[in-house]
Amino acid sequence: MAGRFSRSWSLMKASAAVLRSDKSLLMFPLVSGICCLLVAASFLIPIGLTVAASGHALESHERALSTGGYVALFLFYLVQYFVIIFFNTALAGAALMHLRGEPASFSAGFELARQRVASIFGYALIAATVGLVLRALQERLGLIGRLVVGFLGLAWTVATFLVVPVLASQEVGPIDAVKRSVELLQQTWGENIIGNAGLGVVFGLLMFLAILVSGCLLMGAFALQSAVAIVLAVAIVVIGLTLLGLIQASLQGIYAAALYRYAEEGQVGHGFDQALLEQAFRPKS
């Protein structure tokens, strides 16, 4: 476990070195987050107004509203996934440009994703369908069924781990991108991805510490009973947690791009050590 954590920390530092050299990569998750909030508001506000206006009429049309609810949920998934995948593809594309020594920028990544918009929409359609099916199964099955659905969702996440870098690097359709992602995982380090992917663990610890510090800061501000101190504390907490989330999303995009390049081309980019990747993601025996 100590060796895995050490490798994970080294891989995160290598991703951070890329991010430090090109801070424009932070713009992709920032714009993606803003767009996701706008999408959520565009769905939630009308639904909330409809429910408030219908009142008890909602109960008498439970079946129809349930069907309509699934349609609305699917549309929400589709738009939300499209936004997330679009900007993740832009981030992966810009990161790959940087790793290959090519000029990289926000506009270059955005333009690359725009050129792949048809494939991105197709993959968003697939992801939304899978998400809706898993959600429906989870609501209708018992505890054991929910565990099975959880494993199915995990398997889907692992199988599609490299879809976004594939879309960013190759002009392929969404189904071919999923197939290629599975092939790359099977050929190299698919067996060990969960045990060795420590970015989530590292940032989980950082987020836990950030929440503790934020709690202490807010309690201190409320203890002072000063409106200025409270507003300042809330602003610091919001900005700090947002920045941590942006850094995590950017590092994960860079990390995935580096792993894709290693799996596809057998090469690593600036800041990544070949031996480190080979140790962390051993070929299947």
Sequence and secondary structure as in RCSB ss.txt:
>XXXX:A:sequence
MAGRFSRSWSLMKASAAVLRSDKSLLMFPLVSGICCLLVAASFLIPIGLTVAASGHALESHERALSTGGYVALFL
FYLVQYFVIIFFNTALAGAALMHLRGEPASFSAGFELARQRVASIFGYALIAATVGLVLRALQERLGLIGRLVVG
FLGLAWTVATFLVVPVLASQEVGPIDAVKRSVELLQQTWGENIIGNAGLGVVFGLLMFLAILVSGCLLMGAFALQ
SAVAIVLAVAIVVIGLTLLGLIQASLQGIYAAALYRYAEEGQVGHGFDQALLEQAFRPKS
>XXXX:A:secstr
 HHHHHHHHHHHHHHHHHHHH GGGGHHHHHHHHHHHHHHHHHHHHHHHHHHHHTTHHHHTHHHHHHHHHHHHHH
HHHHHHHHHHHHHHHHHHHHHHHHTT    HHHHHHHHHHTHHHHHHHHHHHHHHHHHHHHHHHHS HHHHHHHH
HHHHHHHHHTTTHHHHHHHS   HHHHHHHHHHHHHHTTGGGHHHH  HHHHHHHHHHHHHHHHHHHHHHHHHHT
 HHHHHHHHHHHHHHHHHHHHHHHHHHHHHHHHHHHHHHHS   TT  HHHHHHHS    
